[in-house]
Amino acid sequence: MWSRPGFLIRRLHQINDALYFEECKENITPVQFGILTALSTNPWLDQKAIGRELALDRTTTAQVLSRLVDKGLVEVRVNPDDRRSRLSVITKAGLNIMRALQDSMWQSQARLLSPLSEAEKTVFMKLAAKVVQAHEDMDSA
C-alpha cells in the first residue's frame, strides 16, 4: 500500500482532517472553512463559482452552503440577473468564526508538514501543486 500514491494521498487527507479538528475547536469542517474563505475574498459568488474555486461538485457545494446558511455564517439570495442562480455572501458571524479559526487552521497545516525540513516543505508544496495543476489542465482541455 505504501507504494501507491493514491493510498498515501488518502491517508494524508485523513491526517490533515484529524489535525484540523484537533486544532479548530469550532464546529466547522475544512470544506466549510474553505467556502467561508472563498466568500470572504469574493462576496456574492454563485454556487458554480464556489464549486470551481474549491473543486467541489454541485451537490456537495449546495449541501455545504445549506449547512453554512443554517449556522448563520452565509446568506444566499436569488441572483437578480438569473433567477435560477443563487448568490452567496459571508455574514458577519461567518467572518468572525473564520477569523477566530485562522490561527488554528494554520497551526494544523504546520503540524501536517512538521516532519519535513523547510526545504522539503517547499519541494513538497511545489510538487503537489504541479500534480494538481497538470490534472486540472487535462480536465479543462
C-alpha positions as CSV (number, residue, x, y, z in Angstrom):
1,M,0.0,0.0,0.0
2,W,2.8,2.4,0.9
3,S,4.0,2.4,-2.8
4,R,0.6,3.6,-4.0
5,P,0.3,7.4,-4.4
6,G,-3.5,7.2,-4.1
7,F,-3.3,5.4,-0.7
8,L,-0.7,7.9,0.6
9,I,-2.8,10.9,-0.6
10,R,-5.9,9.4,1.1
11,R,-4.0,8.9,4.3
12,L,-2.5,12.4,4.1
13,H,-6.0,13.8,3.7
14,Q,-7.3,11.8,6.7
15,I,-4.3,13.0,8.8
16,N,-4.9,16.6,7.6
17,D,-8.6,16.5,8.7
18,A,-7.7,14.9,12.1
19,L,-5.1,17.7,12.8
20,Y,-7.6,20.4,11.6
21,F,-10.3,19.1,14.0
22,E,-7.7,18.9,16.9
23,E,-6.7,22.5,16.4
24,C,-10.0,24.0,15.3
25,K,-12.5,23.6,18.1
26,E,-15.4,25.2,16.3
27,N,-18.0,23.0,14.6
28,I,-16.7,24.0,11.1
29,T,-15.3,21.4,8.6
30,P,-12.3,22.1,6.4
31,V,-14.6,22.4,3.4
32,Q,-16.9,24.8,5.2
33,F,-13.8,26.8,6.2
34,G,-12.7,26.8,2.5
35,I,-16.1,28.2,1.4
36,L,-16.0,30.9,4.1
37,T,-12.5,31.8,2.9
38,A,-13.6,32.0,-0.7
39,L,-16.6,34.2,0.2
40,S,-14.5,36.4,2.4
41,T,-12.4,37.4,-0.6
42,N,-15.1,37.2,-3.3
43,P,-18.6,38.1,-1.9
44,W,-21.7,37.2,-3.8
45,L,-20.3,34.2,-5.7
46,D,-22.8,31.8,-7.3
47,Q,-22.8,28.2,-6.4
48,K,-21.0,27.2,-9.6
49,A,-18.1,29.7,-9.0
50,I,-17.8,28.4,-5.4
51,G,-17.6,24.8,-6.6
52,R,-14.9,25.8,-9.2
53,E,-12.9,27.7,-6.5
54,L,-12.8,24.7,-4.2
55,A,-13.0,21.8,-6.8
56,L,-16.4,20.7,-5.4
57,D,-19.2,19.1,-7.3
58,R,-22.6,20.9,-7.5
59,T,-24.3,18.7,-4.9
60,T,-21.5,18.9,-2.3
61,T,-21.4,22.7,-2.8
62,A,-25.2,23.0,-2.3
63,Q,-25.1,20.8,0.8
64,V,-22.2,22.7,2.4
65,L,-23.8,26.1,1.6
66,S,-27.0,24.9,3.2
67,R,-25.2,23.9,6.4
68,L,-23.5,27.3,6.5
69,V,-26.8,29.1,6.0
70,D,-28.3,27.1,8.8
71,K,-25.4,28.1,11.1
72,G,-26.0,31.8,10.1
73,L,-22.5,32.0,8.6
74,V,-23.6,32.6,4.9
75,E,-26.5,34.3,3.3
76,V,-27.9,33.2,0.0
77,R,-30.1,35.3,-2.4
78,V,-31.6,34.8,-5.8
79,N,-29.4,36.3,-8.5
80,P,-31.4,39.2,-9.9
81,D,-29.7,38.7,-13.3
82,D,-30.6,34.9,-13.5
83,R,-33.4,33.8,-11.2
84,R,-32.2,30.1,-11.5
85,S,-28.9,31.1,-9.8
86,R,-28.2,31.8,-6.2
87,L,-25.5,34.2,-4.9
88,S,-23.8,33.7,-1.5
89,V,-22.1,36.1,0.8
90,I,-20.4,35.5,4.1
91,T,-22.1,37.1,7.1
92,K,-20.5,39.0,10.0
93,A,-20.8,35.8,12.1
94,G,-19.1,33.9,9.3
95,L,-16.3,36.4,9.2
96,N,-15.9,36.3,13.0
97,I,-15.7,32.5,13.1
98,M,-13.3,32.4,10.2
99,R,-11.0,34.9,11.9
100,A,-11.3,33.0,15.2
101,L,-10.2,29.8,13.4
102,Q,-7.5,31.3,11.2
103,D,-4.5,30.7,13.6
104,S,-5.8,27.2,14.5
105,M,-6.1,26.3,10.8
106,W,-2.6,27.5,10.1
107,Q,-1.3,25.6,13.1
108,S,-2.9,22.4,11.8
109,Q,-1.2,23.0,8.4
110,A,2.1,23.5,10.2
111,R,1.6,20.3,12.2
112,L,0.8,18.4,9.0
113,L,4.1,19.4,7.4
114,S,6.2,19.3,10.6
115,P,8.0,16.1,9.7
116,L,9.6,18.0,6.8
117,S,12.5,20.4,6.8
118,E,11.9,23.9,5.4
119,A,13.5,22.9,2.1
120,E,11.4,19.7,1.9
121,K,8.2,21.7,2.6
122,T,9.0,24.0,-0.3
123,V,9.6,21.0,-2.6
124,F,6.5,19.1,-1.3
125,M,4.3,22.1,-2.0
126,K,5.7,22.7,-5.4
127,L,5.3,19.1,-6.4
128,A,1.8,18.8,-5.0
129,A,0.8,22.0,-6.9
130,K,2.4,20.7,-10.1
131,V,0.4,17.4,-9.9
132,V,-2.9,19.1,-9.2
133,Q,-2.3,21.8,-11.9
134,A,-1.4,19.2,-14.5
135,H,-4.6,17.2,-13.9
136,E,-6.7,20.3,-13.8
137,D,-5.2,21.4,-17.1
138,M,-6.0,18.0,-18.6
139,D,-9.6,18.1,-17.3
140,S,-10.2,21.6,-18.8
141,A,-8.7,20.5,-22.2
